[in-house]
């Protein structure tokens, strides 16, 4: 990461940590390392956008294990984003996403992408875009690839997890994981999706990403 971006990144991490309520669940110990790793994932998404994109998100709850809801048998949960401004994360899932930053799977990125999506008032796969003219191309590209993923399109499956076919909100979050973790694969297989994601996130993730560009 170039020094100018690293300085901005570290500054935004400090602010992000200070402005959130950190809530330990089920005996979790939230120390500075936990905060920095989670904040680092959140800030990656908004490094070019600004922390105001997280103004509606005030609480981060962290579990020391993969958890499940009492009323849902057998359904293990890695993370959640709630409409009232809370993100819940499983710490092992966060570390698993960090262990291989170039596989297109990252629970923390996924859940913070949901927060960006919710910023326009609903979990619908469309965050606040930068201009009115952006919405038409965004809707066309996202809807087309969402439908192709549901059908098992080979280009889509080469880039995105099938979980993205659940609904448009999950498609956006899964696409965000891929955009930041395997951008060159997305650029090669799904260039139109890459371009609308690049326009929303404000630039090429290769500038400050963790994975090298694949030629």
C-alpha positions as CSV (number, residue, x, y, z in Angstrom):
1,X,0.0,0.0,0.0
2,X,1.5,3.4,-0.9
3,X,2.4,5.6,2.1
4,X,-0.3,8.1,1.5
5,X,-3.0,5.4,1.5
6,X,-1.4,3.7,4.5
7,X,-1.5,6.9,6.5
8,X,-5.1,7.5,5.7
9,X,-6.0,3.9,6.4
10,X,-4.4,3.9,9.8
11,X,-6.0,7.2,10.7
12,X,-9.5,6.0,9.7
13,X,-9.0,2.8,11.7
14,X,-8.3,4.8,14.9
15,X,-11.4,6.9,14.3
16,X,-13.5,3.9,13.5
17,X,-12.5,2.1,16.7
18,X,-13.1,5.2,18.9
19,X,-16.6,5.8,17.4
20,X,-18.0,2.3,17.9
21,X,-19.4,0.5,20.9
22,X,-17.5,-2.9,21.2
23,X,-19.6,-5.5,22.9
24,X,-18.2,-8.9,23.9
25,X,-20.6,-11.9,23.8
26,X,-20.3,-15.3,25.4
27,X,-17.1,-14.6,27.2
28,X,-15.3,-13.0,24.3
29,X,-12.4,-10.7,25.2
30,X,-12.2,-7.7,22.9
31,X,-8.7,-6.3,23.1
32,X,-6.9,-3.9,20.8
33,X,-5.9,-6.6,18.4
34,X,-9.5,-7.7,17.9
35,X,-10.6,-4.1,17.4
36,X,-7.8,-3.3,14.9
37,X,-8.4,-6.4,12.8
38,X,-12.2,-5.8,12.5
39,X,-11.8,-2.1,12.0
40,X,-9.2,-2.8,9.3
41,X,-11.7,-4.9,7.4
42,X,-14.4,-2.2,7.7
43,X,-12.1,0.6,6.6
44,X,-10.9,-1.3,3.5
45,X,-14.4,-0.8,2.1
46,X,-14.6,2.9,2.7
47,X,-11.0,4.0,2.3
48,X,-11.9,6.1,-0.7
49,X,-15.5,6.7,0.4
50,X,-15.2,8.1,3.9
51,X,-16.2,6.9,7.4
52,X,-19.6,8.7,7.1
53,X,-20.8,5.7,5.2
54,X,-20.8,3.9,8.6
55,X,-22.6,6.7,10.5
56,X,-25.7,4.5,11.0
57,X,-23.6,1.6,12.5
58,X,-22.8,2.1,16.1
59,X,-22.3,-1.3,17.7
60,X,-20.1,-4.3,17.0
61,X,-20.8,-7.5,18.9
62,X,-18.1,-10.2,18.8
63,X,-18.5,-13.9,19.7
64,X,-15.6,-16.2,20.5
65,X,-17.1,-19.0,18.3
66,X,-19.4,-19.6,15.4
67,X,-22.9,-19.1,17.0
68,X,-26.5,-19.9,16.3
69,X,-29.9,-18.4,17.3
70,X,-31.8,-20.3,20.0
71,X,-34.9,-20.6,17.8
72,X,-33.0,-21.9,14.7
73,X,-31.9,-25.5,15.0
74,X,-28.6,-26.4,13.4
75,X,-28.0,-23.1,11.6
76,X,-24.5,-21.9,12.4
77,X,-23.9,-18.1,11.9
78,X,-20.6,-16.5,11.0
79,X,-21.9,-12.9,11.1
80,X,-24.9,-10.6,10.8
81,X,-25.7,-7.0,10.0
82,X,-28.9,-5.6,11.7
83,X,-30.9,-2.7,10.4
84,X,-30.7,-0.9,13.7
85,X,-27.0,-0.4,13.3
86,X,-25.3,-3.4,14.9
87,X,-22.9,-5.8,13.3
88,X,-22.4,-9.2,14.9
89,X,-19.2,-11.2,14.1
90,X,-17.8,-14.6,15.0
91,X,-14.1,-14.1,15.8
92,X,-13.0,-17.4,14.3
93,X,-14.8,-16.5,11.1
94,X,-13.1,-13.2,11.0
95,X,-9.7,-14.9,11.4
96,X,-10.5,-17.5,8.8
97,X,-11.2,-14.7,6.2
98,X,-7.9,-13.0,7.1
99,X,-5.9,-16.3,6.8
100,X,-6.4,-16.4,3.1
101,X,-7.0,-12.8,1.8
102,X,-7.1,-13.9,-1.8
103,X,-9.8,-16.6,-1.9
104,X,-12.9,-14.3,-2.3
105,X,-14.3,-15.2,1.1
106,X,-14.2,-12.8,4.0
107,X,-17.0,-12.7,6.7
108,X,-16.0,-9.2,8.0
109,X,-16.0,-7.6,4.5
110,X,-19.3,-9.3,3.8
111,X,-21.1,-8.0,6.9
112,X,-19.7,-4.4,6.5
113,X,-20.9,-4.5,2.9
114,X,-24.4,-5.1,4.2
115,X,-24.0,-1.9,6.3
116,X,-23.2,0.1,3.2
117,X,-26.2,-1.5,1.4
118,X,-28.5,-0.6,4.3
119,X,-27.4,3.1,4.2
120,X,-30.1,3.8,1.6
121,X,-32.8,2.5,3.9
122,X,-33.0,-1.2,3.0
123,X,-31.0,-4.4,2.4
124,X,-31.7,-4.5,-1.3
125,X,-28.3,-4.8,-2.9
126,X,-28.1,-1.1,-3.9
127,X,-26.2,1.3,-1.6
128,X,-26.2,5.1,-2.1
129,X,-24.5,5.6,-5.4
130,X,-22.6,8.7,-6.3
131,X,-24.9,10.1,-8.9
132,X,-28.4,9.5,-10.3
133,X,-26.9,8.4,-13.6
134,X,-25.1,5.5,-11.8
135,X,-28.4,3.7,-10.9
136,X,-29.4,2.5,-14.3
137,X,-26.1,0.7,-15.2
138,X,-25.8,-0.6,-11.6
139,X,-29.3,-2.1,-11.7
140,X,-28.9,-3.7,-15.1
141,X,-25.5,-5.3,-14.4
142,X,-26.3,-6.4,-10.8
143,X,-29.6,-7.9,-11.8
144,X,-28.2,-9.7,-14.8
145,X,-25.4,-11.4,-13.0
146,X,-27.6,-12.2,-10.0
147,X,-29.9,-14.1,-12.3
148,X,-27.0,-15.8,-14.1
149,X,-25.6,-16.8,-10.7
150,X,-28.9,-18.4,-9.7
151,X,-28.7,-20.4,-13.0
152,X,-25.2,-21.5,-12.3
153,X,-23.5,-19.4,-14.9
154,X,-19.8,-20.5,-15.3
155,X,-18.4,-16.9,-15.3
156,X,-20.4,-16.1,-12.2
157,X,-19.4,-19.3,-10.4
158,X,-15.7,-18.6,-11.3
159,X,-15.9,-15.4,-9.2
160,X,-18.8,-15.6,-6.7
161,X,-20.0,-17.9,-4.0
162,X,-23.4,-19.5,-4.7
163,X,-24.6,-17.8,-1.5
164,X,-24.8,-14.6,-3.5
165,X,-27.8,-16.1,-5.3
166,X,-29.8,-16.0,-2.1
167,X,-31.1,-12.4,-2.8
168,X,-29.8,-9.1,-4.2
169,X,-28.5,-8.0,-0.8
170,X,-26.4,-11.2,-0.4
171,X,-25.3,-10.8,-4.1
172,X,-23.9,-7.3,-3.3
173,X,-22.0,-8.5,-0.2
174,X,-20.6,-11.6,-2.0
175,X,-19.6,-9.5,-4.9
176,X,-17.8,-7.1,-2.5
177,X,-15.8,-9.9,-1.0
178,X,-14.7,-10.9,-4.5
179,X,-14.0,-7.4,-5.6
180,X,-11.5,-6.8,-2.8
181,X,-10.1,-10.3,-2.5
182,X,-9.9,-11.6,-6.2
183,X,-10.3,-8.4,-8.2
184,X,-8.3,-9.7,-11.2
185,X,-10.5,-12.7,-11.5
186,X,-13.6,-10.5,-11.4
187,X,-12.1,-8.1,-13.9
188,X,-11.3,-11.0,-16.3
189,X,-14.5,-13.0,-15.9
190,X,-17.1,-10.3,-15.2
191,X,-15.7,-7.0,-16.4
192,X,-19.0,-5.1,-16.3
193,X,-19.6,-6.1,-12.7
194,X,-16.0,-5.1,-11.9
195,X,-16.5,-1.7,-13.4
196,X,-19.7,-0.8,-11.5
197,X,-18.2,-2.0,-8.3
198,X,-15.0,0.0,-9.0
199,X,-17.1,3.1,-9.6
200,X,-19.0,2.7,-6.4
201,X,-15.9,2.0,-4.2
202,X,-14.0,4.8,-5.8
203,X,-11.2,3.1,-7.5
204,X,-9.1,0.1,-8.3
205,X,-8.6,-2.3,-5.3
206,X,-5.1,-3.2,-6.6
207,X,-3.9,0.2,-5.3
208,X,-4.3,-0.9,-1.7
209,X,-5.4,-4.5,-1.9
210,X,-3.7,-7.5,-0.3
211,X,-3.6,-9.6,-3.4
212,X,-1.4,-9.0,-6.4
213,X,-2.8,-8.4,-9.8
214,X,-2.9,-11.6,-11.8
215,X,-1.8,-11.2,-15.4
